[in-house]
Amino acid sequence: MMDTLILAGQRLAEALRAENEALAALDLSRAARLATGKIAASDAFAAAYAAQARHGSAATGPVRDAAAILARRLEELGTENRRLLERAVALQSRVIETIAGAALPRTQPQGYAPAGRAVAARPPALAVSARA
């Protein structure tokens, strides 16, 4: 039972590592493709954990050490995954807000040129960057 749990934990760790790598590189399309694998690995880990809990036997010796190391690794990867996902969501929100703000019709404020002539103010600069 414990071997199944450790194997499921290793698969989850690998899925988190791969998604974190994509998120750190801001490769959001790759991260989105990896999300289904992460969800499947997470579900498998949860099922293995529940089965181990029902079985009730505690790990001992080297298996216990391996489980402790894996638990720390999963905690670190999970924390990093959450941070990177929050950053990606914030970035996407800013992009959407920028695009929506640029698409809104605005009344042009007017300034004054020499001799009192009214002139339209220039629109603010806008930069957009995308990775393909």
BELVENQUI-V717362 format. One line per field, one symbol per residue. phi: phi as a letter, one per 40 degrees, with the letter a starting at -180 (. if undefined). burial: 1 if it has 9 or more other ideal C-beta (glycine too) atoms within 8 Angstrom, else 0. Layout:
phi->???
burial->???
//
This chain:
phi->.ccccccccccccccccccccccccfcccccccccccccccccccccccccccccgcccbfccccccccccccccccccccccccccccccccccccccccccccbcccbbbcdggccbccccccbbbbabb
burial->010111111111111111110110001101100110110111011011101100000000001101100110110011011001101100110000010000000000000000000000000000000000
//
